[in-house]
Amino acid sequence: MKVHIPTPLRSYTAKKSVIEAEGATVGEMLAEIDQRYPGFRFRIVDEQDGIREHIKIFINEKQARSLGAPLQPGDMIHIVCALSGGVR
């Protein structure tokens, strides 16, 4: 499956914006990516083994709410980082 990487996380994927990955669930996919790109999973998953608040993962345009969300070969995955900051 193709995984679209947001700009803030591309420093972990050798600047690649799209990578190939495998896994039966979102959690397995992130573990597989982390084997090739160490430190990547930590940016997505918190200490309670959940998806970090500021991260959204979409499977074929539908939001995945947990690491247990199932994946199929050919799925299109988008990882999105929330934007913050600015002038008040």
N, C-alpha and C positions, 0 to 999 in steps of 0.2 A: 504494500500500500504506500501511497505517497503522503508524506507529512510536511506541511508547510510551516516553516519556522519563522517566528516574528523577528524583526531586526534586533531587538535587545538580546535575544538568545543566540544569535548567529556566531557570536564569539566562541560558543561551545561546539559549533558544528563546522569549524573551519570555514566560516563565512558562507556556508551553503544555505540557500533559502528554501530548498526542497530536498528532502532525503527519502530514501526507501527504508521501510521498517517492516517488521513482522511481529505477530502476537495475536493471541485469541481475545485479549482484553486490552483496555487502555493501559493498565498497570504492566502487563507483559510487554507491550510495545515500548513503554518508557524504559523498562529494565533493559530491553534489547538495545535501545538507542544509547543508554548510559554505558553499556559495555564498549561501544565504539567511541563515544564522546563522554568521557568521565566528567561528572559534575552536572550534567544536563538534567537528570531526574530531580536532583535536589532543588533546582530552580522552579520545578513544576509541582512537586509533592512536599507537603509540610511534615512536621514531626509526628503528627497523628495519622499519617498515611492517607491523607486526603488531598484533593486538588487545592492548591493555594487560592486564597480569596481573589487575588488580582489576576488569576489565570483562568481562561475559559478554553475548553477543548470542544471542537465541533467535529462530528462524524457525519460526513455527507450533509452538512448544513444543520444538523440537529445537535444541540448541546449535550455533551456527556456530563452527567452529574457525579459520577464516581469512577474510581479506577477499575471497577468490575464491569464497566460498560463493554459489551461484546463488540468485536471487530470481525470483519470478513475481508478476504483477499480482494483487492480492488477498491476498498474504501478510500475516500479522500479525507484526510485529517488536517484540520487547521488549529493551530495553537495561537491564542490571542492573549496579549498582555494588556491589562487596563492601563490607561494613561492617567497620570496624576500630575499635580503641580500647577504652576501658573501664578498669576498675580491675583491677589485678593483685593 
